[in-house]
Amino acid sequence: QVQLVESGGESVESGGSLRLSCAASVIILSNYCMKWFRQAPGKEREGVANIDYRGSTTYTDSVKGRFTISRDNAKNTVYLQMNRLGSEDAGLYFCVAQGGVRGQGTQVTVSS
């Protein structure tokens, strides 16, 4: 059974940094387009970053220059490095593999 497990979310002060991880089992992440999404209470799910099988990346405008998505093929893990966090970045972050498999998510809280 394909499984994605996110980790790294925690409470951080505004301006701080976090690195989220998305570890996969069964599937080989380098063969898939992977996306990070986030969802805050009362808001729609938002696509944050994307990395394709070639390693090309795209970002939603609000995180460009602050977030970096990357992949470690040896660890079969996708990361989301988040810098200069603000209250608007708080929410449940989860990764999704091409085809729709997603993890349970990891919570990011930003305090001012």
C-alpha positions in Angstrom: 0.0 0.0 0.0 1.4 3.4 -1.0 2.0 5.6 2.0 3.1 9.2 2.4 4.1 10.4 5.8 4.7 14.0 6.6 6.7 15.4 9.5 8.4 18.5 10.7 5.5 20.7 11.4 5.5 22.6 14.7 4.9 25.9 16.3 7.4 28.6 15.3 7.7 32.3 15.8 7.0 34.7 12.9 10.1 35.1 10.8 11.3 31.6 11.7 12.0 28.6 9.5 10.9 25.0 9.3 11.7 22.1 7.1 8.9 19.6 6.3 9.5 16.1 5.1 7.3 13.8 3.1 8.6 10.2 3.2 7.2 7.6 0.8 6.9 3.9 0.8 6.1 1.5 -2.1 6.3 4.3 -4.7 9.6 5.9 -5.9 9.1 9.6 -5.6 11.6 10.5 -8.3 9.1 8.9 -10.8 6.3 11.2 -9.7 5.3 14.8 -9.7 5.0 15.7 -6.1 3.1 18.6 -4.6 2.9 20.3 -1.2 -0.5 21.7 -0.3 -1.7 23.6 2.8 -5.0 24.2 4.3 -5.8 26.7 7.0 -9.1 26.7 9.0 -11.9 28.2 7.0 -9.8 28.5 3.9 -9.6 26.4 0.8 -6.7 24.0 0.1 -3.8 25.8 -1.6 -1.1 24.4 -3.7 2.2 25.6 -2.4 5.0 24.0 -4.3 5.5 21.3 -6.9 8.5 19.2 -8.1 8.3 17.1 -11.2 10.2 13.9 -12.0 13.0 16.0 -13.7 13.4 18.1 -10.6 11.8 21.2 -12.0 10.0 23.2 -9.4 7.1 25.7 -9.3 5.7 27.8 -6.4 2.6 29.7 -5.6 3.3 33.5 -5.7 3.0 34.0 -2.0 5.9 31.7 -1.1 8.3 32.4 -4.0 11.7 33.3 -2.6 10.8 31.9 0.9 10.0 28.3 0.3 12.1 25.6 -1.5 10.8 22.2 -2.5 13.5 19.5 -3.0 13.8 15.7 -3.2 16.3 13.3 -1.9 16.1 10.2 -4.1 18.3 8.1 -1.8 15.9 8.7 1.1 12.8 8.7 -1.1 11.7 11.9 0.6 10.5 15.2 -0.6 11.2 18.3 1.5 9.7 21.8 1.9 12.1 24.3 3.4 10.1 27.3 4.6 11.8 30.5 5.6 10.5 33.9 6.9 7.3 32.3 8.0 4.3 34.5 8.7 0.9 34.0 10.1 -0.5 33.5 6.6 1.7 30.3 6.3 0.0 28.5 9.2 -2.1 25.5 8.4 -2.0 21.8 7.8 0.6 20.9 5.2 0.4 17.7 3.3 2.1 16.2 0.3 0.3 14.6 -2.7 1.8 12.3 -5.3 0.7 12.3 -8.9 -2.4 10.2 -9.0 -3.8 11.6 -5.8 -2.2 9.7 -3.0 -1.7 12.0 0.0 -0.5 11.9 3.5 -2.2 12.8 6.7 -0.4 16.1 7.0 1.7 18.0 9.5 0.6 21.1 11.3 2.4 24.4 11.1 1.6 27.1 13.6 3.1 30.6 13.4 3.0 32.9 16.4 3.6 36.6 16.3 
